[in-house]
């Protein structure tokens, strides 16, 4: 069995490819020979690779090497959610999970390879104006379906608790931000106590993705459809409003950030106003409104800032899936923190 390593694979994320090939040949029926490994570029969390064989292609996703933040890079969680949600929302077919770190140095899973369009830029430049509008609405429709899914029936009830999600997330990301901190930031110092004083006493609970935006969605090769929702490592049982607010963050992030388009003309781009996005979600989810929207926008921006500060820290430490990309993307935490404090001070 011949195994070739693509030189584009980041040296920090290379692994024993012959060992992987031998392992998968034993555990995946029909796994082919003539194996070639290439790394997908652009992601900042778990290194992801395309595995091409004589029998076809699949995708491998593994934990990064090195020291990791607590409760980060939970690929076992990703695997469990995508396996359970097949048929409920678009996800790849899960093929195999390996928790034995001896094989390639870290635990990993393998899933089917799906053709589609990745559009990490929130402005969706890979689609035409009319299609962008429909893709945005499709994102809300799929999100509503996710939130209506029955966690117990799908075997996911053990991945979270009922109620108290925001308080737990606030505590977690406050700790994570402190662990990743590399400079003082006045906006974060103000936002943290603002949120703490307004944590909701009661919450609804649903299956949530936790990072639902275009950069974690594989769009169909043609047409306004989603081929697969990816990156489920922070999926849990939690407050669905946090997912909706997170999906709407591009309206509050500046256009010098791939995750935002503030400063653009959404109508000229074909992107619907935030109010239409929320209305589409509410209609599909069968609810009249989204209470405490102001709070959830601030909370989601704070969480985004904390996550991106961690990405930047991994870039500094050399453990990010793409060190250069991590430094470029992670430093955008400053914009998220500034937007959070700006909204916190704005009239409701």
MOCORUR-V227265 format. One record per residue. N is the residue number from 1. SS is DSSP state (H for helix, E for strand, - for the rest). OMEGA is omega in whole degrees, 0 to 359 (999 if undefined). NEAR is the number of other ideal C-beta (glycine too) atoms within 8 Angstrom. Layout:
BEGIN
N:SS:OMEGA:NEAR ; N:SS:OMEGA:NEAR
END
This chain:
BEGIN
1:-:181:9 ; 2:-:180:6 ; 3:E:179:10 ; 4:E:179:8 ; 5:E:177:8 ; 6:-:181:9 ; 7:-:179:4 ; 8:-:177:6 ; 9:-:181:12 ; 10:-:180:10 ; 11:H:181:5 ; 12:H:184:8 ; 13:H:175:11 ; 14:-:180:7 ; 15:-:182:10 ; 16:-:185:8 ; 17:H:175:11 ; 18:H:179:8 ; 19:H:177:10 ; 20:H:183:15 ; 21:H:180:11 ; 22:H:180:9 ; 23:H:183:11 ; 24:H:177:12 ; 25:H:180:9 ; 26:H:189:5 ; 27:H:178:8 ; 28:-:179:10 ; 29:-:178:3 ; 30:-:178:5 ; 31:-:189:9 ; 32:-:177:9 ; 33:-:180:8 ; 34:-:187:8 ; 35:E:175:15 ; 36:E:183:10 ; 37:E:173:16 ; 38:E:182:10 ; 39:E:173:13 ; 40:-:181:9 ; 41:-:172:7 ; 42:-:180:8 ; 43:-:183:11 ; 44:-:185:13 ; 45:-:182:9 ; 46:-:180:13 ; 47:-:186:11 ; 48:E:188:10 ; 49:E:170:13 ; 50:E:178:12 ; 51:E:179:14 ; 52:E:177:9 ; 53:E:178:13 ; 54:-:180:5 ; 55:-:182:7 ; 56:E:184:7 ; 57:E:173:8 ; 58:E:183:13 ; 59:E:177:14 ; 60:E:178:13 ; 61:E:184:12 ; 62:E:173:14 ; 63:-:176:10 ; 64:-:177:15 ; 65:-:175:8 ; 66:-:180:7 ; 67:-:184:4 ; 68:-:177:9 ; 69:-:180:8 ; 70:-:176:7 ; 71:-:178:5 ; 72:-:173:9 ; 73:-:182:9 ; 74:-:183:9 ; 75:H:175:14 ; 76:H:177:10 ; 77:H:177:12 ; 78:H:183:15 ; 79:H:183:11 ; 80:H:181:10 ; 81:H:182:13 ; 82:H:178:13 ; 83:H:182:8 ; 84:H:187:9 ; 85:H:178:13 ; 86:E:182:9 ; 87:-:178:3 ; 88:-:173:8 ; 89:E:181:9 ; 90:-:176:7 ; 91:-:176:11 ; 92:-:174:11 ; 93:-:179:7 ; 94:E:185:12 ; 95:E:183:9 ; 96:E:174:9 ; 97:E:179:10 ; 98:E:179:10 ; 99:-:181:6 ; 100:-:183:6 ; 101:-:180:8 ; 102:-:187:3 ; 103:-:180:11 ; 104:-:177:11 ; 105:-:178:7 ; 106:-:174:10 ; 107:-:184:12 ; 108:E:170:13 ; 109:E:180:16 ; 110:E:179:13 ; 111:E:180:12 ; 112:E:174:8 ; 113:-:181:10 ; 114:-:176:8 ; 115:-:179:5 ; 116:-:182:10 ; 117:E:172:9 ; 118:E:179:9 ; 119:-:181:12 ; 120:-:176:8 ; 121:-:183:8 ; 122:-:179:12 ; 123:-:176:10 ; 124:-:183:13 ; 125:-:180:6 ; 126:-:180:7 ; 127:-:176:11 ; 128:-:185:6 ; 129:H:181:7 ; 130:H:182:7 ; 131:H:179:11 ; 132:H:181:14 ; 133:H:181:11 ; 134:H:177:9 ; 135:H:178:13 ; 136:H:179:12 ; 137:H:178:13 ; 138:H:176:11 ; 139:H:180:13 ; 140:H:179:14 ; 141:H:179:10 ; 142:H:179:12 ; 143:H:178:14 ; 144:H:178:11 ; 145:H:178:11 ; 146:H:184:16 ; 147:H:179:12 ; 148:H:181:8 ; 149:-:181:12 ; 150:-:184:5 ; 151:-:181:12 ; 152:-:180:7 ; 153:-:181:5 ; 154:-:180:11 ; 155:-:183:7 ; 156:-:184:13 ; 157:H:179:8 ; 158:H:182:5 ; 159:H:179:11 ; 160:E:180:12 ; 161:-:178:8 ; 162:-:178:6 ; 163:-:176:7 ; 164:-:184:8 ; 165:H:185:15 ; 166:H:180:13 ; 167:H:179:9 ; 168:H:179:9 ; 169:H:178:12 ; 170:H:180:13 ; 171:H:181:8 ; 172:H:186:9 ; 173:H:170:12 ; 174:H:177:10 ; 175:H:181:9 ; 176:H:178:14 ; 177:H:179:13 ; 178:H:181:7 ; 179:H:183:9 ; 180:H:189:12 ; 181:-:179:8 ; 182:-:178:7 ; 183:-:176:4 ; 184:-:178:4 ; 185:-:184:9 ; 186:H:182:6 ; 187:H:179:12 ; 188:H:180:12 ; 189:H:179:8 ; 190:H:183:10 ; 191:H:184:16 ; 192:H:178:10 ; 193:H:177:7 ; 194:H:179:11 ; 195:H:183:13 ; 196:H:181:8 ; 197:-:187:6 ; 198:-:181:7 ; 199:-:184:9 ; 200:-:180:10 ; 201:-:180:3 ; 202:-:182:4 ; 203:-:170:9 ; 204:-:184:6 ; 205:-:177:11 ; 206:E:170:13 ; 207:E:179:13 ; 208:E:180:15 ; 209:-:177:12 ; 210:-:180:12 ; 211:-:190:9 ; 212:-:174:13 ; 213:-:189:12 ; 214:H:183:11 ; 215:H:176:10 ; 216:H:181:10 ; 217:E:173:13 ; 218:E:181:11 ; 219:E:180:13 ; 220:-:180:10 ; 221:-:176:6 ; 222:-:176:3 ; 223:-:184:5 ; 224:-:180:9 ; 225:-:175:7 ; 226:E:179:13 ; 227:E:181:11 ; 228:E:170:11 ; 229:E:187:14 ; 230:-:172:9 ; 231:-:183:8 ; 232:-:188:13 ; 233:-:178:12 ; 234:-:178:9 ; 235:-:183:12 ; 236:E:168:10 ; 237:E:185:14 ; 238:E:183:14 ; 239:-:182:14 ; 240:H:180:11 ; 241:H:179:12 ; 242:H:177:17 ; 243:H:182:16 ; 244:H:179:14 ; 245:H:180:13 ; 246:H:179:14 ; 247:H:182:12 ; 248:-:182:12 ; 249:H:178:16 ; 250:H:179:12 ; 251:H:184:10 ; 252:-:178:11 ; 253:-:186:15 ; 254:E:185:8 ; 255:-:171:9 ; 256:-:178:5 ; 257:-:182:9 ; 258:-:182:8 ; 259:-:181:12 ; 260:-:175:15 ; 261:-:175:13 ; 262:E:185:10 ; 263:-:174:5 ; 264:-:173:9 ; 265:-:184:5 ; 266:H:181:10 ; 267:H:178:7 ; 268:H:178:6 ; 269:H:186:12 ; 270:-:180:10 ; 271:-:183:11 ; 272:-:176:9 ; 273:-:179:7 ; 274:H:182:7 ; 275:H:179:6 ; 276:H:177:9 ; 277:H:180:14 ; 278:H:180:12 ; 279:H:178:8 ; 280:H:178:12 ; 281:H:182:13 ; 282:H:179:12 ; 283:H:181:7 ; 284:H:181:10 ; 285:H:179:10 ; 286:-:180:6 ; 287:-:185:6 ; 288:-:185:3 ; 289:-:176:5 ; 290:-:181:11 ; 291:-:177:5 ; 292:-:182:8 ; 293:H:180:10 ; 294:H:180:9 ; 295:H:185:10 ; 296:H:174:14 ; 297:H:179:13 ; 298:H:180:14 ; 299:H:182:14 ; 300:H:177:12 ; 301:H:176:16 ; 302:H:181:17 ; 303:H:177:12 ; 304:H:179:13 ; 305:H:180:17 ; 306:H:179:15 ; 307:H:184:12 ; 308:H:173:14 ; 309:H:176:14 ; 310:H:177:15 ; 311:H:180:15 ; 312:H:179:16 ; 313:H:178:12 ; 314:H:175:14 ; 315:H:177:15 ; 316:H:183:8 ; 317:H:180:9 ; 318:-:181:9 ; 319:-:180:10 ; 320:-:178:14 ; 321:-:175:13 ; 322:-:186:11 ; 323:H:180:10 ; 324:H:179:7 ; 325:H:180:13 ; 326:H:180:15 ; 327:H:181:11 ; 328:H:181:7 ; 329:H:186:12 ; 330:H:182:17 ; 331:-:176:9 ; 332:-:176:11 ; 333:H:181:16 ; 334:H:179:10 ; 335:H:178:12 ; 336:H:179:15 ; 337:H:179:15 ; 338:H:179:9 ; 339:H:179:11 ; 340:H:182:14 ; 341:H:178:12 ; 342:H:179:8 ; 343:H:179:12 ; 344:H:182:10 ; 345:H:185:5 ; 346:-:177:7 ; 347:-:180:2 ; 348:-:999:3
END
